[in-house]
């Protein structure tokens, strides 16, 4: 008998949330059954998982599940040796500037155009989103700059990439204007409204870069209220008075306010940081930390201190974690890997390994307004299988990965490590002997090769 039968999860996944409009996940995957065999869960159980039409239909003991009738088309995926987890999400990406540092391009100020034309932005957005998908992120939120010389062209390019990626990854957008106050801000405010009409899912920006940060924030909140969309702002968070005004304006805001990367909180005296944490918690503000580094909004590389995640969580603040810059001028070695973000939180002592993983999965999805995911019946089949037995193990050395989006395998990475022989007392002078000291497991599924190793 299955351990878990279909039930109605407690999440509003059928509501018309702004971050769920015009997305790949908005429609059900049609008519398919998938059996995930022999996967290990975080609680130590080894189970089979039956996925039907993009949702988990049942979870049972290993070997107990078979495709349901009248759907004899079920495909089996052997996940022996893999840990099965809710898929991560990327709550703070910058796809319009991603992968620009590889060519040596320099990004100008935050109002300047990203390197390359519109087609180049679309190409790099697609490549960056697929790179993150390979790491396991089945949803990604991209902060896209509008205004300046590029106008709305970068946003249009990212929206084109979003449409092309439908069915592989849910890519949502935040419109980021440079200025919103004074004579120079009038154009930015009009463009922000146009961006929402074009399809931007949320509004944001960086109040810290505007001559009047308070008025800037008020303008963003006004546009959000007009269109009923989420707000996601960049702020350093190092000015307690400015942060207090921001949290005061956020009280009662629906669907809510997200801020990041808030590296300045790590520079505050502990008492001031604790007071800020209490204010953020009372206002229901979500903080997105970027443990891998900063982001490119300011157009330069700035060292970012680690956000005091443990202190924030102790105060009741919802804390998610993202990747930030992906190989642009702000972080030329950014990987865009959510497991690395979780690894850094854990290794720096800001969260236990499981809580660190929740920051890049459960809490990241909540920050983006996406439905909750659990490896239980009734929940969306947004899943990541990583070769390993425990969360600490996969955060440390989780290279081989199988990614499921809307109930189908959309990406797979296989890591193979080989060692040469010792060369002592044998022939051949220490060449590779084919023994690589690894386990191998069969992973079969639609479009997948017969074997994934390591």
Secondary structure, DSSP 8 states (H G I E B T S, - for coil): -EEE-----SS-TTS--GGGTT-GGGS---S-EEEEEEEE-TTS-EEEEEEETTEEEEEEETT-----TT-TT-EEEE-TTEEEEE---EEEE-TTTTT-GGGT----STTS--SS-HHHHHHHHHHHHHHHHHHT-SEEEEEEEEBTTTBTHHHHHHHHHHHHTTTT-EEEEEEEES--SHHHHHHHHHHHHHHHHHT-SEEEEEGGGSSSHHHHHHHHHHHHHHHT-EEEEEE----HHHHHHHHHHHTT-SS-EEEEE-GGGGGS-HHHHHHHHHHHHHHT-EEEE-TT---STTSS--------HHHHHHTT-EEEE--B-SSBTTBTT----HHHHHHHHHHTTSS-HHHHHHHHTHHHHHHTT-----SSTTSB--EEEEESSSHHHHHHH---EEEEETTEEEEEE------B---SSSSSTT-B-S-----EEE---TT--SEEE-
